[in-house]
Amino acid sequence: MLIDGQTAPCVSEESLEIRNPSSGVVIGQLAAGGEEDIDRAVRAARAAFEGPWSSWTPYERQALLYRVHELMDRNFDELAEIESVDMGAPISKTRATKASVLKMILFFASQSSNIAGETLQNGLPGEVVTMSLKAPVGVVGGIIPWNGPLGSQWWLLGTVLATGCTTVLKPAEDASLSVLRVAELLHEAGLPPGVVNVVTGRGDVAGAALARHSGVDRIAFTGSTETGRKIIDASKVNIKKLQLELGGKSPDIIFADADLDKAVQGAAMGVFANSGQICFAGTRVFVQREIVKEFCERAAFFARSIKVGHSLDPEAQLGPLISNDQLEKVMSYVQIGANEGAQLVCGGERLQGSLADGYFVSPTVFADVHNDMRIAQEEIFGPVMSVIPFDTVEDAITKGNATEFGLGGAVWTRDISKALRVVKGIHTGVMWVNCYGLIDPLVGFGGTKMSGYGAKGGRAHLDTYLYSKCVYINT
């Protein structure tokens, strides 16, 4: 672990195995942090927040982020390899995240000098000047998922460094290595001890301790809706601020007038990218009835053309699932789909041969799916597409909204009026038109319904790490 600028073992001296998901081989050990370790890290974060870090100017924090940007740029090949070995994403994909990660750091660097309150008019007697200030909320607990920590950690780290908060970061037990390496680079760039602390361990132990710690002012969590409920309950101890990005079962709506060459590939990768391990994956693919057969044939052809391979294979387009547990979960849903009467068009198999020891599942397409089937309603978090027919715009909107989640969604059509009707009608945090999965920190994204709340990106994101302080000055 990394606490107060120093590497440290956990108090219990217990450890967790790190396995390469491409091979199932144990490649290392993680400290299994517990409540005492979280408490130590929170105390370090509080001391840093109230100590020298509080006197850093916006320009000094901005300069730090620029130095971090330079180090991330210089070391990104190493970070990409660590990420691929640790969580299984193909090396071509982890290397390709470089531009987006560096862009995110630059975004937060620009925001560090863009935090402002305002002068306010008032109706008070006499000469009273009134204003509002923005102040950092304090110690932020960050609990991030395993499906892409190299990039996802920056939604928290960038905001903490831009606003002047401090953090205790609990990475997923299945993918912690890139987070630990980035923490080392932060200190190499001149980050004061205690500003960023990393405690590795199990979610139900270290994560739970962080969520309920009374010394934590805010929790940023990405993960399952079930765990999100537990964090909401734990936050009541001191009324923590929360940002929750939870589960998804996003609708991807394809009209008969869409450009199918683009829509098939776009919708397929909206499901299969990162082996389906993306919270806003568009796994509910609604296709207008007159083109369902053609779409399924094209989607199956595309799925079979995808090269699935070892994460360090430069030609691999998809890698393994994160763990054997996740593999078993995905395969159970393939069986559930078949039992419910859906037609397995392609995939649905654990890959054998040279990939037999890893956690590989072939990209899967189900046709003849009804919107109330479990494979159409429950988050699988694997490369499983459910194709559901619809007839009209209204039918597509009604079916698209028939889910407890509201994280992502898309529409494919040449008719901009039709597209905007769907954008307006679907109850979700982000919508894409004739594309899928584009994210820019200047714009951001968020969730609604059971997919959580709190913005990621844009000014609204930084505001959740700040609080407003009203000031009255009697002159």
N, C-alpha and C positions, 0 to 999 in steps of 0.2 A: 504494500500500500504506500501511499505518499501523503504524509500528514505534516503540516507546518514546515514544508519545504524539505523534509527528510523521508527517505524510504524507511518503512517500518514493518515488522511482522505484526500479526494480529495477536491479541492477548491470549486467545485460546490455543494458539499455535496449530490450529486445524487448517487443512488445505482442501482445495477443490482441484480435480483433474481438468486439464485443458486438452481437448481432443481436436484433431484436424478433421473436419467433417467430410473431407474428400477421401479420407482413408480410414477413419475411426481410430487412428493411432494417437496415444497419449503423447503430447509434445511438451507438457510442462505442468506446473502447479500454480494455483492462485491462493493467496491468503484468504481464508474464510472469515472475514470480519464480522464482528458482532456488536452488541449494544455498547460495550465499553469502548470499542474502537470508534464507533460513530460519535459517542460523546466526546472523545478526545479530539476528533476532527472538527466537530462543531465548536468546541471551545477554542481551537486554533483559529477557525474562521471568524469567530466573534472578536478575538483579540486583534486579528489583522484588520477587521472592519473598523474597530474603534481606535486602532493605532495609526502607524505612519501611512497606510494605504488611504486613510480618510483625507489626508492632506494633498494627495496627488491631484494635480489640475487636470481638466479635460484634455489639454494638449499633451500632458505627460502620458495619460492613458492612451491617447491616440498614437503617440510615438511608440509605445510599447506594442500596440497592435500591429503597427507597421513592421517592427522588428520580428514579431511572431510570424507575420506574413512572409517575410524573407526566409525565415528558418523552415516554415512549412513548405515553401517552394523548393528549397534546397534539398529537403529530406523526404519529398513526397514519394519517390520510388520505393524507399524503405518502408514508409508508412503503408503504401498500397500493398506491398508484399505481406506485411504483418497482418493487415486486414483480410487478405485473401486466404492466408493459411488459417487464421483464427476463426473466421465466420463463413468462409466458403464462396464468397463472390468471386467470379472469374477475374484474373489479374487485369485483363483488358478493360473490365468495367471499373475496377477500383482505381486504376490509373486514370480513367476517363473522368473521374469525379474531381480531379485536381482543379479544373477551372471553376467549378461551382463552389468548392471549399474556399479557394482563395478569394473568389468574389464575395463570399459571405463575410470573410474576415475584413475585407475592404469596406463592406457595407457598415459593419459595426464600428470600424475605425472612424468612418465619416459621421456616425451618429454620436460618438463620444463628445464632440464639440457642438452638438446640435440639440442639447437638452435645455429647455427654457421654460420658465414660468411666464407670468404676465402681470402687468400693472392693471389694476381694476378700479373702476369708478365706484363710489359709494354714496350713500345718503345720510352719512353721519354728520352731526353738528361739529363745527370747528374745523381745524386744519388737520384732518386725518388722512394719511396716505395709506392705501391698501394695495397689496400685491399677493401673488402666489408664487411659491417656489417648488421645484421638483427635487426630491431627495431620494437617495437609494434606500430600498426597503430593508436591507440588512443581509442576513445570512440566507442563502438560497440552497435548498436541497434539490439536487438533480438526479432523477432516476431515468436512465436512458435504455433503449432496447438493444437487442443483438442484431437487428437486421441492417445495420449500416452505421455503427458508432463513429467511424472516422469522420463522417459528415455531420451526423445528427448531434454530436456533442457541441458543435459550434453554435447551434441555436441557443444553448445555455452559456457556454464559455464566452462567446462574443458579447452577449448582453451583459454578463457580469462585469467583464472588463471595461465595457463602454460606460456603464452606469456608476461604477464604484462599489458594487456589491461584492460579497465574497461567497464562496460555494463549497459545499461538500458534494462530490459527485459519486454516485453509486452506479457503475456500469453493470450491464447484464453479466451474469456469471458465465454465460456461454461465449461472450465476446468482450473481453476487457483489455486486450493487449494494446490496441491502437490508442486507447484512452490513456493508459499509463505512459506510453511513449510520448504522446502529445503533452502530457503534464511535465515530463522532463524537458521538452523543448520550451515550454512556457517559462520555466525557471532559468533555462539557458538564455532566454531573451531578457531576463532581468525582473521577472515577476517576484514581488516580495513573498516571503514565507507566509503560509496560512491563507493566502487569497484563494487559491485553488487546492483543494484536498481531494484525494481519490481513495475511497474505501471499497475494496472488492469484497464479494461475498454473495450469499443467497438473497433473493428478493424477499423471502418470508422471514428473514432474520435481519440482515443489515438494512435492506430497503424499508422494512416495517419499522425498525428502530429510528431511521431517519425521518420517516413520515410523521411519527408521533413525538419527536423530540421537541420540547418546548423552547429550545434555543434556536430553532429554525423558523424564519419568518415567512418563507414562501417555498412551495414545492412545484417543480416543473417535472411532469411525468408523461412518458409515452409508453403505452403498453395496452394490456387488455382492459375491457370495460369492467370485468370482475375485480381486478386489482384496483382500478380507479375508484370503485365504490369503497374499498377498504381505506384508500388514501383520504377520501372525503371524510370518512368517519374518524380517522386518526387526526385529521387537521383540526378537529373541534377542540383539542386540548388548549390551543392558544389562538384559534381563529386564523389559521394560516391562509394567505393568499394561495390560490391554486391555478395552474395551467395544466389542463389534462387533454392529451391527444390519445384517444382510445380506439376501440375497434371500428371496423368499416366493412361494408358490403356494398360497394359503390356501383351504381347503374351506369352502363355505357350503352347509349341508345343510337342505333344505326338505321337510318331511313333508306328507303329504296332508291332515292335520288343521290345517295352519297357516292363519292369516289371510292369504289370498293378496293382499288389497288392500295389506297392509303388507309382506308378504314379497317381492312382485315389485318394488316400488319400492325397498325396503331392499336387496335383493340386487343390483338393477341399479346403484344408486349405490355399493354396495360394490365394484363393478367400474369404473364409469364416472367416479366422482368424481376430480377433478384429471386428467381425460382418461386415467384408468387408471394414472397415475404415482404410485402409493402402494405402499410395500413390502409392506404386509399386505392388499392388495386381494384380495377374495374371488373370484378369477377362475375357480375350479373350482366350479361351482354344481351340486351333487348334488340331484336332484329325484326324489321317489318316483314310481315308474313310472306309477301310475294318473293322475297329474296333469301328466306331462311335456308333453303336447301343449298343454294349457291354459296352462301356465306359459310355454312358448315364445311362444305367441301374445300373451299379455299383456306379456311382456318386450320383444318386438319392437315392440308398440304404444307402450310407454313409451319405448323407445329412440328411436323416430322422433319423439316429441313433445319431446325435449330440444332446446333451442336452442343450437346451437354457433355461436360468433361471436368477433369480435375481443375481446381481453382488456379493452379499455376500453369495450366496449359494455355498458351497465348491465343490459341484458336477457339477456345471454349467460349460460348455465348451465355450459357447458363451453368451454374455450379450446383452443388448439393444443397439440401436442406441443412439447417443448423445442427441438428442432433438426431439421434435415433428415435427419441420420443416424438419429435416433430414428424419424422418419417412415418411412424406408426399412426399418428393422428391423421395425416393426409391420406394414407392408404385406407384407413377406416372410413373416411368420407367417400372415397371411390366406391367402396362396397355399399355404403349407404345410398349413394346415387343410383347404383344398379338395382338395389332392393326397392327403391322408390319408383322405379319404372323409367328412369332417364336412359337415353340411348348413349352408350359409350362409343363415340366416333373415332377417337384415337387416344393413345397414351394409357394412363392408369396403371402403369407397371413400375415396379422397382427395377432399376437398371442392373444388369448382370455383367458378366465378362470382367474387363479390367476395372470397372467401377463398382463391382459387387461389394467391396468392403466399405464404400462410402455410403452417404445418405441421399442417393440420387433417385428422383422420380421423373419419369418422362412427362413432357407437357401434355396435358389432358384436356379433351374437349367433350362435353356432354351436350347432346341435343335432346329435344322433346322434354325440356325441363319446365315444370310448372312453378309459378312464383311462390307457392307455399311449401315446396319441398325443402328439406333441411339443407341441401347443397346450395339452394338459392337464398337461404336466410341466415345461415350460420357462418361465421368467419372461419375459413379453412386454413388460411395462411400457407398456401401451397399453389403450385401451378395448375389449378383446376378451373376451367371456364365452363359456366352454365349458360347455354344459349336458350333464350326465352322469347317466343314470338309475340308481336303486338300488331295492332291494326291501325290505329289513328294516333294523332298527337296526344289527344286526351288520354287514350289508353296507355300510351308510353309513360306519360306523367303519373297517372294513377298507379301503374305497376312499379315504376321507378321509386315512388315514395312509399311503397308498401314494405318498409323495413324499419327496424328500430334505430338503424344507424343513419348518419348524415355527414360523411366526411368528404367524399369526392363524387365526381360524376362527369359524364361527357355526352356530347351529341355530335353526330356526323350527318351532315346534309349540305347540299348546295344552296338551300333556301335560307337566307339569313333571318327572315321573319319567323320561319319555323324554328330555327335554332334559338332565337331569343325567347320564343314562347316556352320552349323547354327549359332554358336557363332560368327564366323567371319562375317556372312551375315546380322545378325539382328542389326539395328542401334539403340543402346540403351546404357545406362550408366552402367548397370550391367547385367550379364547373369549367370544363374545357370544351372548346368548339373546334372540331376537325383536328384534334390532337389529344394527347393524354399524358399527364404527369409532369408538365412543365412547371417549375417552381423558381421564383426569383425572390430574394429577400426584400427587395424594394416593394414587392406586391404582397407576398406572404400567402398564408392559407390558414384555415382553422376548421373546427368541427361544430356540429350542432346535434341535437337529439342525444342519443346514447354514445355519440362519438366524442363527447367532451366539450370543453369550452376554453377560451383564451386564445389569442392570436399568436401566430408564428410569422414574423416578418413585419415590415412596415413600422411606422411610429407606434401603432397600437401595441406591438410586441414589447418595445422598450418601456412603454408606460406601465406595463404590468410589473416591472422591476423597480418602479419608482412610486412614491406617494406624494400627494399634494399637501403643501403646508401653507396655510393662509396667514398673512402677516398684516397687523394693524400698527401704524406708526403715528403717534400723536406728536405732531410737530410744534 
